[in-house]
Every structure is written in structure tokens, then in C-alpha cells.
């Protein structure tokens, strides 16, 4: 029981760190994308840059959500 408890507590910590990391990287993608879009000259290039930035941002939102679900799952094992 002791090893299982330690393993679950460690998995909760890992999932929390991954969730924080996905938020930080998501913000970096957002602000980097805004800067990146400003470098384009034509409207078509800007639309492509905005689309790519939004797609990457959604990927990090999904990663954050999956880490939150993992935290809830591991916490339910402790109850």
C-alpha cells in the first residue's frame, strides 16, 4: 500500500507540472504567434500565421485539459 500511495502522489505531482508547463508553452505560442504574424507582409500570409497560431494554442489547451483529468483520476484513487 505504501508504494502505491507514493506512486500515485508522484503521478499527481508530474501531472501538475505538465499542466503548468502546457499553460506556459501555450502563452509563449500565443505571444510568439502575435509577433510572428506582424512580420508577414501580405494578408494571405497573415491569415495562415493566425490559423497556425490558433491551431497550436488549441493543442496546448487540450494538453492542459488532459493533465487536469489525470490529476482528478489519480486523486480519486487516493479516496
Secondary structure, DSSP 4 states (H G I P E B T S, - for coil): -HHHHHHHHHHHHHHHHHHHHHHHHHHHHHHHHHHHHHT--SHHHHHHHHHHHHHHHHHHHHHHHHHHHHHHHHHHHH-
